[in-house]
Amino acid sequence: MKKIIIVMLVICAAALVWYGVRTYMQNAKYNQPGFAYGNGRLEATEVSIATKLAGKIQDIYVDEGDLVRKGDKLALMQLNVLNAELAQAKAKLLQSQAQFEQMKAQVGVKESEVSAAQARADQKKSALDGALKRYNRAKQLKTTGSISEQLYENDETHYLTCKADLAAAEADVKQAQAELKAAGAEVKAAEANIQSSQAQIERVQADIDDSTLVSPKRGRIQYRVAQVGEVLNSGSGVLNLVDLTDVYMTFFLPEEIAGRVKIGADARIVLDAIPDTPIPAKISFVADVAQFTPKTVETREERQKLMFRIKAKIDPALLEQYIQYIKTGIPGEAWVKINPDAKWPDFLTLKRERKQQAK
């Protein structure tokens, strides 16, 4: 019986020693001058791949968990209606171009009519000049009695007729010019119709292009929100994409420490899944508003309860090298260097830094 008691006491003593050593080591690990740490989970920016236009999903080319590159085709919306609209817009363009050519030809005809009317007016003016001279001579001869009344009246009538003919010819010129101006306006209208038709084609083509959903980022498909054959409204989600070029860990620090954290400061992320492999990062965000703020801040102890959100972002170039292994949601710790002159402890030292130190 005494032996059993002695064995139990030895076991308890060993357990106490082990617990004490373990607690001491943990306290020593987390008590690093010049550094601060917080708990968090690995996160990444999520992108909703949504349809621009309402319609039916014709095909989805990816499954959940697939890695995709920027520009990869992800899904296709049904194009029957858009193809019909495109054909209609192209037919309207051809019609507008034909009208434009017809109006241009009409302008040529009107220009010829203006030239002809102007020639007739010039002819009538020349005739009027001759009739006026003849009429003036007749008036002089009449005063001397060298010409009969009948001849004088004939010359006068001829002059007035030429004058009326010129006025009519000039009116014809103005009418022809007005018709030419109207034809020119019709040409501009036909040209505007061509531009409108071209714009319609470009708009429909843009809708057709947007009906093919492509990946905006390098990432992993997280969810298929919709399925082939479903009819969606404009802006409805089809896929959920995790941007693997923007991976970070969000953690919280008290205000007296957060105030010393600089944007761009060196950080290390240690994941529970790989505790022996620290991941280099940079501080990319420090909140300017406390997350856990008491309703009334009066004492120093209450002010110390203020916690600020901080984000440690991993270099995209490093992420690309290990993109197959990146998984969000993994818990871990984020360490940040508060004192720029402090040296990283062994468990946070990178492999390349150890090699440099060894040299």
QUIPE-V738952 format. One line per field, one symbol per residue. phi: phi as a letter, one per 40 degrees, with the letter a starting at -180 (. if undefined). Layout:
phi->???
//
This chain:
phi->.cccccccccccccccccccccccccccccbbdgbbaacabcbacbbccbccbcibccabcbbcgccbbcgccbabccbdccccccccccccccccccccccccccccccccccccccccccccccccccccccccccccccccgcaccccccccccccccccccccccccccccccccccccccccccccccccccccccccccccccccccbccacabccbbcbbdgccbccgccbbbbccccbbabcabbccccdcccbcgccabbbcccbccbcbcabcbabccbccbbcdbbbbcccccccbbcbbbbccdcccccbccbcbcgccibbbbcccdcccccdcbccccccccccc
//
